[in-house]
Amino acid sequence: MSDRSRRSPSAPQSTGRSGSAPAERWGRIWGSRRRYQSGETDIQGKISRCGDELARTALYEAAHSLLVRSKKWSILRAWGMSIAKRRGMARARIAVARKLGVILHRMWADATEFRFGKEPAALAM
């Protein structure tokens, strides 16, 4: 007898992290990385074009503005510029866009407000 058949139909079922609405939407918006693995070859390809094109475009433009047009330095901008120095500005824009998406998703899931810089946790609440 399986665990599923022992449960009553009206009992709430935990869907876990992957079943939550914000997590499902995040996967549909940004997509996932493509990967080709064969023997000793392991190539991580570009980001797939799955999901909402406008959301991807907005994240990309925000990352570009943060890296190129913004005069104010932040931890995120410094991180992106270090990637640009090593790997190039195009890859840095994608990396910063992905990180911005993760930050926004976390803020949405936790219903927290944005904090610029590093504040002590006691003051932030």
Residue, then its C-alpha position, 0 to 999 in steps of 0.5 A: m500500500s503506497d503512502r498516497s493511497r493511505r492519505s485522505p483526499s481532503a488532507p493537505q498535501s505538501t508540494g515542497r519548494s518546486g510547487s510554490a507559485p513564486a518558484e514556478r513563475w521564476g522558472r517560467i520567466w528566466g528559464s534554465r541553463r542549457r548543459y551538454q555533457s558527454g564523457e569528459t566534455d561539460i559545456q554550459g551553454k547559453i540561457s534558454r529562451c523559455g518564459d516571459e520575454l518582457a521579464r527577461t528584457a527588463l532584467y537585462e536592461a536593469a543589469h545594463s543600467l546598473l553596470v554602465r549608467s549608474k554612478k553609485w557603486s554597490i556590492l552588486r555592481a562591483w561583483g558585476m564589474s569583476i566578472a566583466k573584467r574576467r569574462g567580458m561585459a556581455r557575460a557580466r550583464i547576464a550574470v547581474a540580470r540573473k542575480l537581480g532576478v534571484i534578489l527580486h524573487r526572494m523579496w517577492a517570496d518573503a514579502t521583504e523590502f529592498r535594502f541598499g547596502k549591508e545593514p545589520a539585521a536588527l536595524a533592517m527589521 
